[in-house]
């Protein structure tokens, strides 16, 4: 029985604006099939919305996106790629 792997990339950005820009740029740069999802990630112990990071969740079932290339790409917005 063949099993399809569910490959996901989690990109961490410092704010919502950066996350929105990255989501748009991903479609242009990498031609992603599915629209990335944006998720607010409050830092532990922080109630202030200013201290929230934003995550861009990207599904890559074919596994065609290179993790190092994504990390380099998101660094332009002071972000990084997390291992899911």
mmCIF file of the N, C-alpha and C atoms, coordinates in Angstrom:
data_MODEL
# 
_entry.id   MODEL 
# 
loop_
_atom_site.group_PDB 
_atom_site.id 
_atom_site.type_symbol 
_atom_site.label_atom_id 
_atom_site.label_alt_id 
_atom_site.label_comp_id 
_atom_site.label_asym_id 
_atom_site.label_entity_id 
_atom_site.label_seq_id 
_atom_site.pdbx_PDB_ins_code 
_atom_site.Cartn_x 
_atom_site.Cartn_y 
_atom_site.Cartn_z 
_atom_site.occupancy 
_atom_site.B_iso_or_equiv 
_atom_site.pdbx_formal_charge 
_atom_site.auth_seq_id 
_atom_site.auth_comp_id 
_atom_site.auth_asym_id 
_atom_site.auth_atom_id 
_atom_site.pdbx_PDB_model_num 
ATOM 1   N N  . UNK A 1 1  ? 0.842  -1.168 0.000  1.00 0.00 ? 1  UNK A N  1 
ATOM 2   C CA . UNK A 1 1  ? 0.000  0.000  0.000  1.00 0.00 ? 1  UNK A CA 1 
ATOM 3   C C  . UNK A 1 1  ? 0.893  1.239  0.000  1.00 0.00 ? 1  UNK A C  1 
ATOM 4   N N  . UNK A 1 2  ? 0.627  2.157  -0.941 1.00 0.00 ? 2  UNK A N  1 
ATOM 5   C CA . UNK A 1 2  ? 1.442  3.366  -0.981 1.00 0.00 ? 2  UNK A CA 1 
ATOM 6   C C  . UNK A 1 2  ? 0.808  4.436  -0.102 1.00 0.00 ? 2  UNK A C  1 
ATOM 7   N N  . UNK A 1 3  ? 1.658  5.171  0.571  1.00 0.00 ? 3  UNK A N  1 
ATOM 8   C CA . UNK A 1 3  ? 1.191  6.198  1.491  1.00 0.00 ? 3  UNK A CA 1 
ATOM 9   C C  . UNK A 1 3  ? 1.714  7.545  1.017  1.00 0.00 ? 3  UNK A C  1 
ATOM 10  N N  . UNK A 1 4  ? 0.821  8.509  0.884  1.00 0.00 ? 4  UNK A N  1 
ATOM 11  C CA . UNK A 1 4  ? 1.224  9.852  0.473  1.00 0.00 ? 4  UNK A CA 1 
ATOM 12  C C  . UNK A 1 4  ? 1.736  10.583 1.708  1.00 0.00 ? 4  UNK A C  1 
ATOM 13  N N  . UNK A 1 5  ? 2.919  11.133 1.609  1.00 0.00 ? 5  UNK A N  1 
ATOM 14  C CA . UNK A 1 5  ? 3.443  11.852 2.761  1.00 0.00 ? 5  UNK A CA 1 
ATOM 15  C C  . UNK A 1 5  ? 2.829  13.253 2.789  1.00 0.00 ? 5  UNK A C  1 
ATOM 16  N N  . UNK A 1 6  ? 2.573  13.731 3.974  1.00 0.00 ? 6  UNK A N  1 
ATOM 17  C CA . UNK A 1 6  ? 1.969  15.037 4.163  1.00 0.00 ? 6  UNK A CA 1 
ATOM 18  C C  . UNK A 1 6  ? 3.085  15.995 4.557  1.00 0.00 ? 6  UNK A C  1 
ATOM 19  N N  . UNK A 1 7  ? 3.738  16.575 3.581  1.00 0.00 ? 7  UNK A N  1 
ATOM 20  C CA . UNK A 1 7  ? 4.863  17.459 3.828  1.00 0.00 ? 7  UNK A CA 1 
ATOM 21  C C  . UNK A 1 7  ? 4.339  18.866 4.077  1.00 0.00 ? 7  UNK A C  1 
ATOM 22  N N  . UNK A 1 8  ? 4.786  19.440 5.166  1.00 0.00 ? 8  UNK A N  1 
ATOM 23  C CA . UNK A 1 8  ? 4.393  20.803 5.499  1.00 0.00 ? 8  UNK A CA 1 
ATOM 24  C C  . UNK A 1 8  ? 5.641  21.607 5.830  1.00 0.00 ? 8  UNK A C  1 
ATOM 25  N N  . UNK A 1 9  ? 5.554  22.878 5.534  1.00 0.00 ? 9  UNK A N  1 
ATOM 26  C CA . UNK A 1 9  ? 6.616  23.805 5.907  1.00 0.00 ? 9  UNK A CA 1 
ATOM 27  C C  . UNK A 1 9  ? 5.991  24.854 6.812  1.00 0.00 ? 9  UNK A C  1 
ATOM 28  N N  . UNK A 1 10 ? 6.687  25.193 7.884  1.00 0.00 ? 10 UNK A N  1 
ATOM 29  C CA . UNK A 1 10 ? 6.232  26.212 8.817  1.00 0.00 ? 10 UNK A CA 1 
ATOM 30  C C  . UNK A 1 10 ? 7.254  27.343 8.772  1.00 0.00 ? 10 UNK A C  1 
ATOM 31  N N  . UNK A 1 11 ? 6.788  28.494 8.299  1.00 0.00 ? 11 UNK A N  1 
ATOM 32  C CA . UNK A 1 11 ? 7.648  29.667 8.205  1.00 0.00 ? 11 UNK A CA 1 
ATOM 33  C C  . UNK A 1 11 ? 7.236  30.636 9.306  1.00 0.00 ? 11 UNK A C  1 
ATOM 34  N N  . UNK A 1 12 ? 8.202  31.107 10.092 1.00 0.00 ? 12 UNK A N  1 
ATOM 35  C CA . UNK A 1 12 ? 7.934  31.982 11.235 1.00 0.00 ? 12 UNK A CA 1 
ATOM 36  C C  . UNK A 1 12 ? 8.344  33.403 10.857 1.00 0.00 ? 12 UNK A C  1 
ATOM 37  N N  . UNK A 1 13 ? 7.384  34.341 11.047 1.00 0.00 ? 13 UNK A N  1 
ATOM 38  C CA . UNK A 1 13 ? 7.629  35.738 10.697 1.00 0.00 ? 13 UNK A CA 1 
ATOM 39  C C  . UNK A 1 13 ? 7.376  36.630 11.911 1.00 0.00 ? 13 UNK A C  1 
ATOM 40  N N  . UNK A 1 14 ? 8.025  37.802 11.936 1.00 0.00 ? 14 UNK A N  1 
ATOM 41  C CA . UNK A 1 14 ? 7.917  38.666 13.112 1.00 0.00 ? 14 UNK A CA 1 
ATOM 42  C C  . UNK A 1 14 ? 6.572  39.380 13.250 1.00 0.00 ? 14 UNK A C  1 
ATOM 43  N N  . UNK A 1 15 ? 5.827  39.564 12.163 1.00 0.00 ? 15 UNK A N  1 
ATOM 44  C CA . UNK A 1 15 ? 4.549  40.270 12.268 1.00 0.00 ? 15 UNK A CA 1 
ATOM 45  C C  . UNK A 1 15 ? 3.627  39.884 11.115 1.00 0.00 ? 15 UNK A C  1 
ATOM 46  N N  . UNK A 1 16 ? 2.383  40.346 11.215 1.00 0.00 ? 16 UNK A N  1 
ATOM 47  C CA . UNK A 1 16 ? 1.366  39.973 10.237 1.00 0.00 ? 16 UNK A CA 1 
ATOM 48  C C  . UNK A 1 16 ? 1.693  40.487 8.836  1.00 0.00 ? 16 UNK A C  1 
ATOM 49  N N  . UNK A 1 17 ? 2.175  41.726 8.749  1.00 0.00 ? 17 UNK A N  1 
ATOM 50  C CA . UNK A 1 17 ? 2.501  42.289 7.436  1.00 0.00 ? 17 UNK A CA 1 
ATOM 51  C C  . UNK A 1 17 ? 3.529  41.440 6.710  1.00 0.00 ? 17 UNK A C  1 
ATOM 52  N N  . UNK A 1 18 ? 4.569  41.041 7.437  1.00 0.00 ? 18 UNK A N  1 
ATOM 53  C CA . UNK A 1 18 ? 5.608  40.204 6.829  1.00 0.00 ? 18 UNK A CA 1 
ATOM 54  C C  . UNK A 1 18 ? 5.021  38.861 6.390  1.00 0.00 ? 18 UNK A C  1 
ATOM 55  N N  . UNK A 1 19 ? 4.161  38.277 7.217  1.00 0.00 ? 19 UNK A N  1 
ATOM 56  C CA . UNK A 1 19 ? 3.554  36.989 6.885  1.00 0.00 ? 19 UNK A CA 1 
ATOM 57  C C  . UNK A 1 19 ? 2.698  37.098 5.626  1.00 0.00 ? 19 UNK A C  1 
ATOM 58  N N  . UNK A 1 20 ? 1.924  38.183 5.512  1.00 0.00 ? 20 UNK A N  1 
ATOM 59  C CA . UNK A 1 20 ? 1.094  38.371 4.322  1.00 0.00 ? 20 UNK A CA 1 
ATOM 60  C C  . UNK A 1 20 ? 1.947  38.552 3.071  1.00 0.00 ? 20 UNK A C  1 
ATOM 61  N N  . UNK A 1 21 ? 3.030  39.320 3.197  1.00 0.00 ? 21 UNK A N  1 
ATOM 62  C CA . UNK A 1 21 ? 3.931  39.522 2.061  1.00 0.00 ? 21 UNK A CA 1 
ATOM 63  C C  . UNK A 1 21 ? 4.580  38.202 1.637  1.00 0.00 ? 21 UNK A C  1 
ATOM 64  N N  . UNK A 1 22 ? 5.011  37.406 2.598  1.00 0.00 ? 22 UNK A N  1 
ATOM 65  C CA . UNK A 1 22 ? 5.637  36.117 2.300  1.00 0.00 ? 22 UNK A CA 1 
ATOM 66  C C  . UNK A 1 22 ? 4.639  35.194 1.602  1.00 0.00 ? 22 UNK A C  1 
ATOM 67  N N  . UNK A 1 23 ? 3.401  35.151 2.102  1.00 0.00 ? 23 UNK A N  1 
ATOM 68  C CA . UNK A 1 23 ? 2.381  34.291 1.494  1.00 0.00 ? 23 UNK A CA 1 
ATOM 69  C C  . UNK A 1 23 ? 2.173  34.653 0.022  1.00 0.00 ? 23 UNK A C  1 
ATOM 70  N N  . UNK A 1 24 ? 2.112  35.943 -0.279 1.00 0.00 ? 24 UNK A N  1 
ATOM 71  C CA . UNK A 1 24 ? 1.950  36.384 -1.673 1.00 0.00 ? 24 UNK A CA 1 
ATOM 72  C C  . UNK A 1 24 ? 3.186  36.048 -2.500 1.00 0.00 ? 24 UNK A C  1 
ATOM 73  N N  . UNK A 1 25 ? 4.353  36.323 -1.938 1.00 0.00 ? 25 UNK A N  1 
ATOM 74  C CA . UNK A 1 25 ? 5.602  36.093 -2.663 1.00 0.00 ? 25 UNK A CA 1 
ATOM 75  C C  . UNK A 1 25 ? 5.859  34.609 -2.914 1.00 0.00 ? 25 UNK A C  1 
ATOM 76  N N  . UNK A 1 26 ? 5.396  33.739 -2.010 1.00 0.00 ? 26 UNK A N  1 
ATOM 77  C CA . UNK A 1 26 ? 5.564  32.292 -2.201 1.00 0.00 ? 26 UNK A CA 1 
ATOM 78  C C  . UNK A 1 26 ? 4.877  31.831 -3.482 1.00 0.00 ? 26 UNK A C  1 
ATOM 79  N N  . UNK A 1 27 ? 3.695  32.364 -3.715 1.00 0.00 ? 27 UNK A N  1 
ATOM 80  C CA . UNK A 1 27 ? 2.953  31.979 -4.911 1.00 0.00 ? 27 UNK A CA 1 
ATOM 81  C C  . UNK A 1 27 ? 3.695  32.421 -6.173 1.00 0.00 ? 27 UNK A C  1 
ATOM 82  N N  . UNK A 1 28 ? 4.248  33.638 -6.129 1.00 0.00 ? 28 UNK A N  1 
ATOM 83  C CA . UNK A 1 28 ? 4.987  34.148 -7.287 1.00 0.00 ? 28 UNK A CA 1 
ATOM 84  C C  . UNK A 1 28 ? 6.310  33.409 -7.486 1.00 0.00 ? 28 UNK A C  1 
ATOM 85  N N  . UNK A 1 29 ? 7.058  33.235 -6.415 1.00 0.00 ? 29 UNK A N  1 
ATOM 86  C CA . UNK A 1 29 ? 8.418  32.675 -6.510 1.00 0.00 ? 29 UNK A CA 1 
ATOM 87  C C  . UNK A 1 29 ? 8.433  31.168 -6.735 1.00 0.00 ? 29 UNK A C  1 
ATOM 88  N N  . UNK A 1 30 ? 7.564  30.449 -6.005 1.00 0.00 ? 30 UNK A N  1 
ATOM 89  C CA . UNK A 1 30 ? 7.621  28.994 -6.042 1.00 0.00 ? 30 UNK A CA 1 
ATOM 90  C C  . UNK A 1 30 ? 6.437  28.348 -6.751 1.00 0.00 ? 30 UNK A C  1 
ATOM 91  N N  . UNK A 1 31 ? 5.425  29.144 -7.116 1.00 0.00 ? 31 UNK A N  1 
ATOM 92  C CA . UNK A 1 31 ? 4.267  28.593 -7.808 1.00 0.00 ? 31 UNK A CA 1 
ATOM 93  C C  . UNK A 1 31 ? 3.548  27.533 -6.990 1.00 0.00 ? 31 UNK A C  1 
ATOM 94  N N  . UNK A 1 32 ? 3.350  27.812 -5.692 1.00 0.00 ? 32 UNK A N  1 
ATOM 95  C CA . UNK A 1 32 ? 2.695  26.830 -4.830 1.00 0.00 ? 32 UNK A CA 1 
ATOM 96  C C  . UNK A 1 32 ? 1.275  26.563 -5.305 1.00 0.00 ? 32 UNK A C  1 
ATOM 97  N N  . UNK A 1 33 ? 0.844  25.311 -5.167 1.00 0.00 ? 33 UNK A N  1 
ATOM 98  C CA . UNK A 1 33 ? -0.482 24.890 -5.632 1.00 0.00 ? 33 UNK A CA 1 
ATOM 99  C C  . UNK A 1 33 ? -1.598 25.355 -4.713 1.00 0.00 ? 33 UNK A C  1 
ATOM 100 N N  . UNK A 1 34 ? -1.328 25.369 -3.432 1.00 0.00 ? 34 UNK A N  1 
ATOM 101 C CA . UNK A 1 34 ? -2.341 25.671 -2.428 1.00 0.00 ? 34 UNK A CA 1 
ATOM 102 C C  . UNK A 1 34 ? -1.975 26.967 -1.715 1.00 0.00 ? 34 UNK A C  1 
ATOM 103 N N  . UNK A 1 35 ? -2.984 27.790 -1.442 1.00 0.00 ? 35 UNK A N  1 
ATOM 104 C CA . UNK A 1 35 ? -2.714 29.054 -0.760 1.00 0.00 ? 35 UNK A CA 1 
ATOM 105 C C  . UNK A 1 35 ? -2.194 28.787 0.648  1.00 0.00 ? 35 UNK A C  1 
ATOM 106 N N  . UNK A 1 36 ? -1.081 29.442 1.022  1.00 0.00 ? 36 UNK A N  1 
ATOM 107 C CA . UNK A 1 36 ? -0.540 29.263 2.379  1.00 0.00 ? 36 UNK A CA 1 
ATOM 108 C C  . UNK A 1 36 ? -1.531 29.783 3.425  1.00 0.00 ? 36 UNK A C  1 
ATOM 109 N N  . UNK A 1 37 ? -1.501 29.179 4.616  1.00 0.00 ? 37 UNK A N  1 
ATOM 110 C CA . UNK A 1 37 ? -2.353 29.605 5.726  1.00 0.00 ? 37 UNK A CA 1 
ATOM 111 C C  . UNK A 1 37 ? -1.556 30.457 6.696  1.00 0.00 ? 37 UNK A C  1 
ATOM 112 N N  . UNK A 1 38 ? -2.162 31.549 7.173  1.00 0.00 ? 38 UNK A N  1 
ATOM 113 C CA . UNK A 1 38 ? -1.525 32.418 8.159  1.00 0.00 ? 38 UNK A CA 1 
ATOM 114 C C  . UNK A 1 38 ? -2.121 32.133 9.526  1.00 0.00 ? 38 UNK A C  1 
ATOM 115 N N  . UNK A 1 39 ? -1.248 32.017 10.531 1.00 0.00 ? 39 UNK A N  1 
ATOM 116 C CA . UNK A 1 39 ? -1.694 31.721 11.893 1.00 0.00 ? 39 UNK A CA 1 
ATOM 117 C C  . UNK A 1 39 ? -0.915 32.607 12.860 1.00 0.00 ? 39 UNK A C  1 
ATOM 118 N N  . UNK A 1 40 ? -1.637 33.266 13.777 1.00 0.00 ? 40 UNK A N  1 
ATOM 119 C CA . UNK A 1 40 ? -0.985 34.072 14.816 1.00 0.00 ? 40 UNK A CA 1 
ATOM 120 C C  . UNK A 1 40 ? -0.496 33.130 15.901 1.00 0.00 ? 40 UNK A C  1 
ATOM 121 N N  . UNK A 1 41 ? 0.739  33.325 16.331 1.00 0.00 ? 41 UNK A N  1 
ATOM 122 C CA . UNK A 1 41 ? 1.341  32.464 17.344 1.00 0.00 ? 41 UNK A CA 1 
ATOM 123 C C  . UNK A 1 41 ? 1.847  33.330 18.489 1.00 0.00 ? 41 UNK A C  1 
ATOM 124 N N  . UNK A 1 42 ? 1.041  33.472 19.545 1.00 0.00 ? 42 UNK A N  1 
ATOM 125 C CA . UNK A 1 42 ? 1.451  34.276 20.700 1.00 0.00 ? 42 UNK A CA 1 
ATOM 126 C C  . UNK A 1 42 ? 2.615  33.594 21.403 1.00 0.00 ? 42 UNK A C  1 
ATOM 127 N N  . UNK A 1 43 ? 3.573  34.373 21.776 1.00 0.00 ? 43 UNK A N  1 
ATOM 128 C CA . UNK A 1 43 ? 4.718  33.828 22.498 1.00 0.00 ? 43 UNK A CA 1 
ATOM 129 C C  . UNK A 1 43 ? 4.288  33.438 23.907 1.00 0.00 ? 43 UNK A C  1 
ATOM 130 N N  . UNK A 1 44 ? 4.874  32.399 24.437 1.00 0.00 ? 44 UNK A N  1 
ATOM 131 C CA . UNK A 1 44 ? 4.506  31.891 25.765 1.00 0.00 ? 44 UNK A CA 1 
ATOM 132 C C  . UNK A 1 44 ? 4.618  32.986 26.818 1.00 0.00 ? 44 UNK A C  1 
ATOM 133 N N  . UNK A 1 45 ? 3.534  33.163 27.572 1.00 0.00 ? 45 UNK A N  1 
ATOM 134 C CA . UNK A 1 45 ? 3.548  34.133 28.660 1.00 0.00 ? 45 UNK A CA 1 
ATOM 135 C C  . UNK A 1 45 ? 3.301  35.562 28.237 1.00 0.00 ? 45 UNK A C  1 
ATOM 136 N N  . UNK A 1 46 ? 3.069  35.789 26.971 1.00 0.00 ? 46 UNK A N  1 
ATOM 137 C CA . UNK A 1 46 ? 2.869  37.152 26.486 1.00 0.00 ? 46 UNK A CA 1 
ATOM 138 C C  . UNK A 1 46 ? 1.408  37.369 26.135 1.00 0.00 ? 46 UNK A C  1 
ATOM 139 N N  . UNK A 1 47 ? 0.807  38.415 26.693 1.00 0.00 ? 47 UNK A N  1 
ATOM 140 C CA . UNK A 1 47 ? -0.580 38.746 26.393 1.00 0.00 ? 47 UNK A CA 1 
ATOM 141 C C  . UNK A 1 47 ? -0.679 39.818 25.314 1.00 0.00 ? 47 UNK A C  1 
ATOM 142 N N  . UNK A 1 48 ? 0.366  40.562 25.123 1.00 0.00 ? 48 UNK A N  1 
ATOM 143 C CA . UNK A 1 48 ? 0.364  41.688 24.200 1.00 0.00 ? 48 UNK A CA 1 
ATOM 144 C C  . UNK A 1 48 ? 0.433  41.198 22.754 1.00 0.00 ? 48 UNK A C  1 
ATOM 145 N N  . UNK A 1 49 ? -0.493 41.644 21.930 1.00 0.00 ? 49 UNK A N  1 
ATOM 146 C CA . UNK A 1 49 ? -0.533 41.231 20.516 1.00 0.00 ? 49 UNK A CA 1 
ATOM 147 C C  . UNK A 1 49 ? 0.736  41.648 19.779 1.00 0.00 ? 49 UNK A C  1 
ATOM 148 N N  . UNK A 1 50 ? 1.411  42.671 20.291 1.00 0.00 ? 50 UNK A N  1 
ATOM 149 C CA . UNK A 1 50 ? 2.647  43.122 19.645 1.00 0.00 ? 50 UNK A CA 1 
ATOM 150 C C  . UNK A 1 50 ? 3.731  42.050 19.731 1.00 0.00 ? 50 UNK A C  1 
ATOM 151 N N  . UNK A 1 51 ? 3.619  41.157 20.703 1.00 0.00 ? 51 UNK A N  1 
ATOM 152 C CA . UNK A 1 51 ? 4.637  40.135 20.907 1.00 0.00 ? 51 UNK A CA 1 
ATOM 153 C C  . UNK A 1 51 ? 4.311  38.827 20.192 1.00 0.00 ? 51 UNK A C  1 
ATOM 154 N N  . UNK A 1 52 ? 3.355  38.869 19.280 1.00 0.00 ? 52 UNK A N  1 
ATOM 155 C CA . UNK A 1 52 ? 2.971  37.652 18.566 1.00 0.00 ? 52 UNK A CA 1 
ATOM 156 C C  . UNK A 1 52 ? 3.825  37.484 17.323 1.00 0.00 ? 52 UNK A C  1 
ATOM 157 N N  . UNK A 1 53 ? 4.175  36.250 17.052 1.00 0.00 ? 53 UNK A N  1 
ATOM 158 C CA . UNK A 1 53 ? 4.803  35.908 15.779 1.00 0.00 ? 53 UNK A CA 1 
ATOM 159 C C  . UNK A 1 53 ? 3.686  35.416 14.873 1.00 0.00 ? 53 UNK A C  1 
ATOM 160 N N  . UNK A 1 54 ? 3.960  35.400 13.596 1.00 0.00 ? 54 UNK A N  1 
ATOM 161 C CA . UNK A 1 54 ? 2.988  34.870 12.639 1.00 0.00 ? 54 UNK A CA 1 
ATOM 162 C C  . UNK A 1 54 ? 3.619  33.707 11.908 1.00 0.00 ? 54 UNK A C  1 
ATOM 163 N N  . UNK A 1 55 ? 2.821  32.675 11.708 1.00 0.00 ? 55 UNK A N  1 
ATOM 164 C CA . UNK A 1 55 ? 3.274  31.487 11.000 1.00 0.00 ? 55 UNK A CA 1 
ATOM 165 C C  . UNK A 1 55 ? 2.617  31.438 9.637  1.00 0.00 ? 55 UNK A C  1 
ATOM 166 N N  . UNK A 1 56 ? 3.386  31.048 8.645  1.00 0.00 ? 56 UNK A N  1 
ATOM 167 C CA . UNK A 1 56 ? 2.852  30.767 7.320  1.00 0.00 ? 56 UNK A CA 1 
ATOM 168 C C  . UNK A 1 56 ? 2.975  29.259 7.161  1.00 0.00 ? 56 UNK A C  1 
ATOM 169 N N  . UNK A 1 57 ? 1.822  28.595 7.080  1.00 0.00 ? 57 UNK A N  1 
ATOM 170 C CA . UNK A 1 57 ? 1.799  27.144 6.938  1.00 0.00 ? 57 UNK A CA 1 
ATOM 171 C C  . UNK A 1 57 ? 1.611  26.803 5.474  1.00 0.00 ? 57 UNK A C  1 
ATOM 172 N N  . UNK A 1 58 ? 2.496  25.973 4.982  1.00 0.00 ? 58 UNK A N  1 
ATOM 173 C CA . UNK A 1 58 ? 2.530  25.665 3.565  1.00 0.00 ? 58 UNK A CA 1 
ATOM 174 C C  . UNK A 1 58 ? 2.548  24.160 3.363  1.00 0.00 ? 58 UNK A C  1 
ATOM 175 N N  . UNK A 1 59 ? 1.552  23.647 2.682  1.00 0.00 ? 59 UNK A N  1 
ATOM 176 C CA . UNK A 1 59 ? 1.492  22.209 2.387  1.00 0.00 ? 59 UNK A CA 1 
ATOM 177 C C  . UNK A 1 59 ? 2.276  21.958 1.094  1.00 0.00 ? 59 UNK A C  1 
ATOM 178 N N  . UNK A 1 60 ? 3.067  20.908 1.100  1.00 0.00 ? 60 UNK A N  1 
ATOM 179 C CA . UNK A 1 60 ? 3.908  20.565 -0.053 1.00 0.00 ? 60 UNK A CA 1 
ATOM 180 C C  . UNK A 1 60 ? 3.886  19.050 -0.231 1.00 0.00 ? 60 UNK A C  1 
ATOM 181 N N  . UNK A 1 61 ? 2.720  18.510 -0.576 1.00 0.00 ? 61 UNK A N  1 
ATOM 182 C CA . UNK A 1 61 ? 2.589  17.054 -0.695 1.00 0.00 ? 61 UNK A CA 1 
ATOM 183 C C  . UNK A 1 61 ? 3.537  16.433 -1.716 1.00 0.00 ? 61 UNK A C  1 
ATOM 184 N N  . UNK A 1 62 ? 3.777  17.107 -2.858 1.00 0.00 ? 62 UNK A N  1 
ATOM 185 C CA . UNK A 1 62 ? 4.730  16.492 -3.790 1.00 0.00 ? 62 UNK A CA 1 
ATOM 186 C C  . UNK A 1 62 ? 6.173  16.523 -3.277 1.00 0.00 ? 62 UNK A C  1 
ATOM 187 N N  . UNK A 1 63 ? 6.417  17.319 -2.208 1.00 0.00 ? 63 UNK A N  1 
ATOM 188 C CA . UNK A 1 63 ? 7.768  17.406 -1.656 1.00 0.00 ? 63 UNK A CA 1 
ATOM 189 C C  . UNK A 1 63 ? 8.752  18.075 -2.596 1.00 0.00 ? 63 UNK A C  1 
ATOM 190 N N  . UNK A 1 64 ? 8.272  19.027 -3.375 1.00 0.00 ? 64 UNK A N  1 
ATOM 191 C CA . UNK A 1 64 ? 9.136  19.651 -4.374 1.00 0.00 ? 64 UNK A CA 1 
ATOM 192 C C  . UNK A 1 64 ? 9.845  20.911 -3.887 1.00 0.00 ? 64 UNK A C  1 
ATOM 193 N N  . UNK A 1 65 ? 9.428  21.453 -2.719 1.00 0.00 ? 65 UNK A N  1 
ATOM 194 C CA . UNK A 1 65 ? 10.053 22.669 -2.205 1.00 0.00 ? 65 UNK A CA 1 
ATOM 195 C C  . UNK A 1 65 ? 11.258 22.314 -1.342 1.00 0.00 ? 65 UNK A C  1 
ATOM 196 N N  . UNK A 1 66 ? 12.353 22.993 -1.586 1.00 0.00 ? 66 UNK A N  1 
ATOM 197 C CA . UNK A 1 66 ? 13.591 22.745 -0.862 1.00 0.00 ? 66 UNK A CA 1 
ATOM 198 C C  . UNK A 1 66 ? 13.602 23.531 0.447  1.00 0.00 ? 66 UNK A C  1 
ATOM 199 N N  . UNK A 1 67 ? 13.816 22.842 1.560  1.00 0.00 ? 67 UNK A N  1 
ATOM 200 C CA . UNK A 1 67 ? 13.788 23.465 2.883  1.00 0.00 ? 67 UNK A CA 1 
ATOM 201 C C  . UNK A 1 67 ? 14.823 24.582 3.004  1.00 0.00 ? 67 UNK A C  1 
ATOM 202 N N  . UNK A 1 68 ? 16.028 24.371 2.510  1.00 0.00 ? 68 UNK A N  1 
ATOM 203 C CA . UNK A 1 68 ? 17.075 25.391 2.612  1.00 0.00 ? 68 UNK A CA 1 
ATOM 204 C C  . UNK A 1 68 ? 16.722 26.624 1.779  1.00 0.00 ? 68 UNK A C  1 
ATOM 205 N N  . UNK A 1 69 ? 16.153 26.406 0.606  1.00 0.00 ? 69 UNK A N  1 
ATOM 206 C CA . UNK A 1 69 ? 15.759 27.521 -0.247 1.00 0.00 ? 69 UNK A CA 1 
ATOM 207 C C  . UNK A 1 69 ? 14.632 28.328 0.404  1.00 0.00 ? 69 UNK A C  1 
ATOM 208 N N  . UNK A 1 70 ? 13.681 27.646 1.035  1.00 0.00 ? 70 UNK A N  1 
ATOM 209 C CA . UNK A 1 70 ? 12.605 28.342 1.745  1.00 0.00 ? 70 UNK A CA 1 
ATOM 210 C C  . UNK A 1 70 ? 13.163 29.153 2.911  1.00 0.00 ? 70 UNK A C  1 
ATOM 211 N N  . UNK A 1 71 ? 14.105 28.592 3.648  1.00 0.00 ? 71 UNK A N  1 
ATOM 212 C CA . UNK A 1 71 ? 14.714 29.287 4.780  1.00 0.00 ? 71 UNK A CA 1 
ATOM 213 C C  . UNK A 1 71 ? 15.432 30.547 4.314  1.00 0.00 ? 71 UNK A C  1 
ATOM 214 N N  . UNK A 1 72 ? 16.171 30.440 3.232  1.00 0.00 ? 72 UNK A N  1 
ATOM 215 C CA . UNK A 1 72 ? 16.879 31.597 2.677  1.00 0.00 ? 72 UNK A CA 1 
ATOM 216 C C  . UNK A 1 72 ? 15.876 32.654 2.193  1.00 0.00 ? 72 UNK A C  1 
ATOM 217 N N  . UNK A 1 73 ? 14.803 32.212 1.554  1.00 0.00 ? 73 UNK A N  1 
ATOM 218 C CA . UNK A 1 73 ? 13.768 33.105 1.037  1.00 0.00 ? 73 UNK A CA 1 
ATOM 219 C C  . UNK A 1 73 ? 13.103 33.901 2.163  1.00 0.00 ? 73 UNK A C  1 
ATOM 220 N N  . UNK A 1 74 ? 12.689 33.228 3.224  1.00 0.00 ? 74 UNK A N  1 
ATOM 221 C CA . UNK A 1 74 ? 11.960 33.873 4.313  1.00 0.00 ? 74 UNK A CA 1 
ATOM 222 C C  . UNK A 1 74 ? 12.880 34.752 5.173  1.00 0.00 ? 74 UNK A C  1 
ATOM 223 N N  . UNK A 1 75 ? 14.173 34.521 5.114  1.00 0.00 ? 75 UNK A N  1 
ATOM 224 C CA . UNK A 1 75 ? 15.125 35.345 5.866  1.00 0.00 ? 75 UNK A CA 1 
ATOM 225 C C  . UNK A 1 75 ? 15.075 36.802 5.410  1.00 0.00 ? 75 UNK A C  1 
ATOM 226 N N  . UNK A 1 76 ? 14.641 37.043 4.183  1.00 0.00 ? 76 UNK A N  1 
ATOM 227 C CA . UNK A 1 76 ? 14.498 38.408 3.671  1.00 0.00 ? 76 UNK A CA 1 
ATOM 228 C C  . UNK A 1 76 ? 13.465 39.221 4.441  1.00 0.00 ? 76 UNK A C  1 
ATOM 229 N N  . UNK A 1 77 ? 12.623 38.563 5.208  1.00 0.00 ? 77 UNK A N  1 
ATOM 230 C CA . UNK A 1 77 ? 11.614 39.221 6.045  1.00 0.00 ? 77 UNK A CA 1 
ATOM 231 C C  . UNK A 1 77 ? 11.924 38.997 7.524  1.00 0.00 ? 77 UNK A C  1 
ATOM 232 N N  . UNK A 1 78 ? 13.170 38.701 7.859  1.00 0.00 ? 78 UNK A N  1 
ATOM 233 C CA . UNK A 1 78 ? 13.577 38.410 9.234  1.00 0.00 ? 78 UNK A CA 1 
ATOM 234 C C  . UNK A 1 78 ? 12.843 37.204 9.802  1.00 0.00 ? 78 UNK A C  1 
ATOM 235 N N  . UNK A 1 79 ? 12.588 36.235 8.952  1.00 0.00 ? 79 UNK A N  1 
ATOM 236 C CA . UNK A 1 79 ? 11.906 35.022 9.377  1.00 0.00 ? 79 UNK A CA 1 
ATOM 237 C C  . UNK A 1 79 ? 12.796 33.811 9.223  1.00 0.00 ? 79 UNK A C  1 
ATOM 238 N N  . UNK A 1 80 ? 12.249 32.653 9.535  1.00 0.00 ? 80 UNK A N  1 
ATOM 239 C CA . UNK A 1 80 ? 12.974 31.393 9.401  1.00 0.00 ? 80 UNK A CA 1 
ATOM 240 C C  . UNK A 1 80 ? 11.986 30.265 9.210  1.00 0.00 ? 80 UNK A C  1 
ATOM 241 N N  . UNK A 1 81 ? 12.494 29.121 8.789  1.00 0.00 ? 81 UNK A N  1 
ATOM 242 C CA . UNK A 1 81 ? 11.696 27.914 8.602  1.00 0.00 ? 81 UNK A CA 1 
ATOM 243 C C  . UNK A 1 81 ? 11.887 27.011 9.818  1.00 0.00 ? 81 UNK A C  1 
ATOM 244 N N  . UNK A 1 82 ? 10.785 26.603 10.413 1.00 0.00 ? 82 UNK A N  1 
ATOM 245 C CA . UNK A 1 82 ? 10.801 25.680 11.551 1.00 0.00 ? 82 UNK A CA 1 
ATOM 246 C C  . UNK A 1 82 ? 10.581 24.273 11.042 1.00 0.00 ? 82 UNK A C  1 
ATOM 247 N N  . UNK A 1 83 ? 11.149 23.310 11.722 1.00 0.00 ? 83 UNK A N  1 
ATOM 248 C CA . UNK A 1 83 ? 10.818 21.924 11.430 1.00 0.00 ? 83 UNK A CA 1 
ATOM 249 C C  . UNK A 1 83 ? 9.452  21.657 12.052 1.00 0.00 ? 83 UNK A C  1 
ATOM 250 N N  . UNK A 1 84 ? 8.493  21.160 11.276 1.00 0.00 ? 84 UNK A N  1 
ATOM 251 C CA . UNK A 1 84 ? 7.142  20.931 11.844 1.00 0.00 ? 84 UNK A CA 1 
ATOM 252 C C  . UNK A 1 84 ? 7.127  19.816 12.872 1.00 0.00 ? 84 UNK A C  1 
# 
